[in-house]
Each structure stands twice: as C-alpha cells, then as structure tokens.
Amino acid sequence: MKVLFICNQNKHRSKTAEKLFKAKFQTKSAGLYNEKPLTKSQLSWADLVVVMEDEQRKEISKRFPKEYLQKKIISLGIKDIYSVEQPELIEILQKKAELLV
C-alpha cells in the first residue's frame, strides 16, 4: 500500500511518519505550506493519505477537489508541537498506526 503523510511544512511529523512506516508500506511525505507544497501527482500516487490535523484535510479539499473525493484520507490529530523523530512523536504515531490498515 502507498501511504502519503502530510503536515504543514514536511519537517517533523510527516517526515517522522514516512521513516517510521517505510518497512510496512511504500511511504512518501509532503507539506502544504513549504517551498515545494503537495502536488496533484503526489496525491494521485497514494492509496491512503494521512494528515496530521483536520485542517490539512480541508486544505487538500480546496486545492485538489477532484482528487480529494477519490482518496481515503485519515487524520491522526497530532498537533505541531514535536521535533523530527522526537520519541514522544514516534510513540504517538505507533499507537495510531492501527488506523492505517
């Protein structure tokens, strides 16, 4: 399964998730508000899109309405308060991993 992890900047949460789950899934990550924001091609690639906050789901629906309707998108509800690969972030991601299958 191809899983795309999305957060605001693609620096901490989505990057950590991409690395953490790459042994189980084909993973990529993207940001919505960085220098190279999420593209239609990246969104089309994914079987499952995982956002860190509900607001990101809304932003995807605005930018890519057609693709949004065709994708399974889940929100993990993880606030932007963690550093990349922070142990607490990894623990939360592992606990929420059951949502991915």
Secondary structure, DSSP 8 states (H G I E B T S, - for coil): -EEEEEESSSSSHHHHHHHHTTTTSEEEEEESSSSS---HHHHHH-SEEEESSHHHHHHHHHH-HHHHHTSEEEE----S---TT-HHHHHHHHHHGGGG-
